[in-house]
Amino acid sequence: MILGREEILRRVQRDKLIKNFNIMCLQQAGYDLRVDTIYRISGEPFLGVNERRLPQIKEIRDNIVSVKPMEYLLVKTVEEINMPLDLAAIVLPRTTLFRMGISLRTGVVDPGYKGALVFGLKNESKLDIGIERGARIAQIIFMKVEGRTAPYKGRYNGGKIV
């Protein structure tokens, strides 16, 4: 079951589901997430069986960021999510992004996760595309979890970038 507008609002008020909530971002069956911080990545990342080296990151402090063709960035949201154990969420890009040539790389938000969300953003077009801090880029859709589960205990809890 996907939560509708009224239930999302009730959960925001009762459970503090979304910190930095803006009623203008509330949709029919989800909530639009906004850009807070954008990062460039560098280094030599590695994902192995027993080892993981994440890239170095550098915050871009400009209010409007020009994303170059084929450039890949990390984006952190204004909103912080406080997932109760009875909800999970998926994040999808807003259609405006793919109309401009931008792909958004997202994942599942597990029960028990707390913090800002981080996505990958890639300009797949041949154009420089500007993105302003505070712009709506994704929609989070909350779903009811049936049965018992355990809270998220991963390394990115709290909105960690790397």
Secondary structure, DSSP 4 states (H G I P E B T S, - for coil): -B--HHHHHHHHHHH--EET--GGGB-SSSEEEEEEEEEEEES--EE-SS-EEPPEEEEE--SEEEEPTT-EEEEEEEEEEE--TTEEEEEEE-HHHHHHTEEEE--EE-TT-EEEEEEEEEE-SSS-EEEETT-EEEEEEEEEPPS-------TTTTT---
